[in-house]
Structure formats: structure tokens, C-alpha cells
Amino acid sequence: MLRAENLTKRFGSLVAVSNVSFAVRAGAITGFLGPNGAGKTTTLRLFLELVHPTSGSALIDGKPLHEWPVPSRKVGAVLDGHCTHPGRRAVDSVRWAARLAGAGADAEELLDRVGLTEAAGQRTGAFSRGMLQRLALAIALAGEPEILILDEPMNGLDPDGIAWIKNVLRRLRDEGRTVFIASHLLAELEDLVDDLVVIARNKVVGSGSAGAFIDRFQPQALSVLSDQPQALGAAVSRAGGQILDTNGQRILISGLTSNQLGEIARDAGIALFGLTEERSLRTAFNAATADAADAADIRDEAC
């Protein structure tokens, strides 16, 4: 289990992470979501002791990483795809990682697990970005760790590769491992994560289960189609509703029931061509991060 306690990191006058506290539940896939520059990578690096906190702590099962006898047996990490010497063969890179961790992992089996069997004997300098991401995951698993920390692991993967890595992470969770995955690609994590930690402007604005997060930040949203979206948006705003998103003739609205919206459109003489209730991580995230200073914390400390 990972726990950040009042974690702050400053680089000179720049505050990269500000008084961040959250807990990651063991045996779950937790998404660490936020815009680029929100502090996600710095937080991961603090857990891995690649940088040291200005104040607060980043603990792994109650201790900083260096207090574990063999850190790579406790945590495997992928922070980017540049994980090996370009002149070394993929299989040798994985073998060295397993040897350094004192683990008995089979390099060929790990490369097969990440879809690199045919490239096992190739030197990694010629690998594509997606292949390097796969290799980095194999190296992270070489120590047979309990916990995986991943930073934007879907970068460089095509749609098939994204579907593949989701299946891999689900299998790792089903084996009892904890997965902490940082990303700004909300749509690609929505059907993957069990729990969430959401960060914006260097502060955590929400954490807990995905369902609780959606319930808190998007209790109800209506997706409506109209040939007069601007007029409808103005009428909704006058009635106290909120416009969450617009896309052509489709508007996403919160703060009103479907009956109220229908009455507003009728009174304004605006035709509606479709109306559905929409609940998604994307719209909840947009609502939660709209004003980080005012967003409520929904921590779920169960670990």
C-alpha cells in the first residue's frame, strides 16, 4: 500500500507538489489522474526516492522505499521507455534486472508476457517507442514486485497496444498486485481503474473509488441534442443549470432534471432531438478540476 502524508516538493520558487495526502489500496488498480504539469510525475518520483520531499512523507507499506531490503522486490516502476542501453539485447536487459533483484524470473517468459518474444534477441536501440514501453514493463516485473508504479504507460501504444496493456494490468491485479498508474488520458483509464486519486494545480482534489468520485462530482448530467445549442445554453444558464461541455449540437448539462430541461426548452421554443443521462469519469474529472481551490476531498482511506 502507498501512502502520501502532507507531501510537498519545491524546486526553488516552484511548488511542484503541495501538501498532498492520499492512500492507495492494496490489490487494486488506482488511477492517478490530472492535467499535464499537475504534479503526477514528481509524486511518483518522491515515492521512488528519485527526489526527496521538502516536507511530508511518501511511504510504501509504512516505510520509505530505501528501508526495504531489496526495493525492486517491493516496487517495480516504469517512468519512461528509456530503460536500457541501446546496444544491449532485450532479453539480456531483463536478465540483468532479475539478477540485480535477486529474483528467479524467467526473462523469455516475461518478454512473451509483454508481447516481445520475436524481439528478444534484438538490440533495443532500434525499438519503437511502443516496444520500449513493453520492455520497460518487463524489466519492472523482473523483480517479481508486489507493487507497480507506472507513469503514462500507454504513451506510444496504438489502440491494440492500449487494449493489450489494460489486459496485462488487470491480470496483475488479479494476481494480487497493486498498480498505481499516472495518466492524463482519462478516456483510456475509465474502464480500467478501481480507485482514483485526482490532482490539479499540484493539490489532490479527490480520492477514493471511481464510483464515489463520479457520484460526488457529477451527481447528474444530461446530454442533449438541439439545433439551437447557443440559445439552449443561455436558457439553461438563466435557469440555474451549468454547461459542462459543448460539442457541435450536443450540450452536456448539470444541475437540472430531464423534466426541468424539457420545460425550459419548451418555454424558449427550442426543439430537443435527443436527451440522455450521462455519467462518466471524464465529466466528473472536468467538474472536480474546474476550481481546485474549492473542490471537496472525498478520501477513501481503506487500504
N, C-alpha and C positions, 0 to 999 in steps of 0.2 A: 504494500500500500504506500502511496505517495502522499505527503502532506506538506503544504507550504504554510508557514506561520508568519504573518506580518512581514512578508518578504519584500525587500526594497533593494534596488540596484541603481546606483547613479554612476554615470561616466562623466566626471566633471560637472558641468551645469545641466547635463541631460539626465532626466529621470526616465530610465528605461522600464522599470517596474516599480509600482508604488503601493506599498502596504498590502500585498496580495496574500490572501489566505484561502485555501481550499483543500479538500481531501479527495483522493482518487480511490474508488472502491476496488478491492482485490477481486480478481476473476472477472472483470468487466472490460469492455471497450469504452473508454472515455474520450470524447472529442474535446480538444482544446481549441476553441473557435474564436476568431477575431480578425479584424482587418489587418492588412499588412502594416507593420510598424506598431502594432498594439502592445508588443512585449512578449509574444509567444516564444520566439527562439531564445531570448535572454532567459526566460523562466526555465526552459529545458536545460540550457547550459548551466544554470545555477544548480539544478538537481544533479547534473553530471560533474559538478565541481570544475568545469572549464573556466568559469569565472566565479568570484566569491561575492557574497551579498554585502551590501553596505550595512544592512541590518536585517534581522529576522533569520529564518532558517528554512532549508529545504531538506526534508527527511525522507528516508526510504526505510519502511518498517521500523520507524522510531530512531534511526541513526543516519548521520551523513554517510555518503557513499564510501568515503575512504576508510570508514571503520569496519566495513565488511571485508573479510579475509581475502576473497577473490572477487572484486567488484563486477567483473564480466560474467560471473556465475549468477549474480543477483540481477544485473540490468544489462540488457543489450540495447544499443541505440543506433539510429540512423538519422544523422543531422543533414547530410548531403550525400551525393553519389560518389564523391571523390574519396574513396575508402581504401585504395590500394595503389601500389606502384604500377604505372602503366606498362612496365616491361615484364611484369610477373603474370603467370598464368592464373586464371580464375581459381582453379582447383587448389593451387599452392597457396593463394591468399586465404582461402577458407581453412586449409590445413594449419597454417600458421596461427590463425585466430583461435582455433580449437586447442592447439598446443599451448599457446600462451595462457589460455583459461584453464588448462589442466582438465579439459573435458574430453570425453570419448566420442564426440560427434563425428559422424562419417561425412567427409567433405563431398563426396559424389552424391550421397543421398540428399544433403542439403541443397546442392545445386539442382538436383532433379526437383526438389520441392519448390524451388523458385523458378523453374522453367528454363534452366540454363544448362541442361545436360549436354547438348550439342556444342556448347561454347566452353565446356570445362577446360579444354586444353589450349584455349586461345589466350593471347596476351591482352590485358584489359585496356591497353591504350587505344585499341580500335573499337571498343564497345560504344554503343549508342548511350544516350542519357537514360533511356528506359532500362537497358541492360545493366547499367551501373547501379540503378536503383534496386534491381533484383539482386545483384551481387552484394550490395550493402546489407540487404535484409538477411541473406545467407550468412554473412560474416557476423551480424548481430546475433543470430541464432546459434553460432558456433559454440558459445559458452553454455548453451542449454539454460538460458536465464529464466527467472521467474517473471520478470517484468520487461516489456519492450517500450521504449520511448522513441517515437517517430516524428520527424519534422517534415511535413509536406511530402509524404512518401509517394503520392500519386503524380507528382510533377514528372513530366516526360513520358508518361504512360498513355497509350491510346485507349479507346473505350474498352477493348478486350482486356488490356492490361489492368485497367481500373477494376473491372469485374473480377479479374483473377486475384488481385491483392485483397479485395474485400473478402473473398472466399478463404484466402490464406489466414487473414486476421480472425475471421470467425472460427476457423479450426483451432487456432492458437488459444482463443478464449475458451473454446470447448475443452481444451486440454487443461484448463485451469490457470492459464497465464493472464497477467494483467497487461492491457495495452493502453498506452496514453499517446494519442495521435493529434498533433497540431496541424491545423489547416485553415485556410480561408475559403476553401471550396465547399460551401455549405451543402449544395445540392448533392455532392458526391458522398457526403457523410450521413445524410439524413436517414438512409435505410441501413446504416451500419452501427451507429453508436448506441450504447445502453444509457450512458450518462453524458453530461455536458459540463464543461467549465467555459464560460464566455468572458472574454476580456476585451475591453475597449478603452482607449486612451490610458493604457498602462495600469488599469484597475479592473479587478474582477467585478462584473455586474450581475452575474448569476451562476449558480451551480446546482447540480442535482440531477435527477432523472430527466431524460428527454421529454417525457410526457408532462412532468411537473413544470418544466421550463415553458413548454408551449401553453399550458393552462394559465401560467402566471402572466406571460407577456402577450399572449394572443387568445383571450378567452373566447372571442368570436370574431370572425372576419367573413365578409360577404364578397364574392367575386361576381360582378355584374357586367353585362354587355349592353352597350347603348350606342346609338349613332350620334348622340349629343353628349359626349363624355365631359366636356368642359362645363356645360350648363348643369349636368347632373352633379358634378363635383362641387360646384358653387352652391347648389341647393342642399347637398349633404352637409357641407360646412356650416351653412346658416342654421341647419337643424341640430348642430352639435356633434355630427359624426366626424370621423377622421379618414382622410385619404391616405392609405398606406402605400399604394403603388398604382401607377397607370401604365398601360401598355396598349397603345392604339385606342380601340374602342372598349377595352376592358379596364375596369377600375376595381381595386381592392379596397374595401371599406370596413372600418371597425366602429364600434360604439352605437350601432343601430341593429334592431332586429329586422328580419326579412319583411315583416308586416309594416314596420315603420318606413323602411326604404320604399316599399311599394306605394305607400300613401304619399311620400314625398315626391316620387316620380309622377304619380297621377296628378297631384295638385299643380306641379310645374309643367304638365303637358309633355312629359318626356317618356318615350317608349322604351321599355326594357325587353331585350331579346333573350336574356338568359340570366339566371341568378342561382348561384350555388354557394354553400358554406365551404370555406377553405381553411384548413389548418395545416400549417407546415412549419418546419424548423426555420426556413428562410424568412417568413414574415414575422415569426416570433423574434428571431435574431435582429431583424431590422428595427422592431419596436424596442427591444432591450437596449440596443446600442445607439438609439437616436439621441439620447441625452444621458451619457454615462453618469453624470453627477447626480441625476435624480432616480436612476434605475434601482429598483429594490433588489436586495440579495435574497436568493431563495436556496441557501445552502442546504445540502443533504449530507450530514456528517457520517452516515452509516458506512462502515468500511469493513 
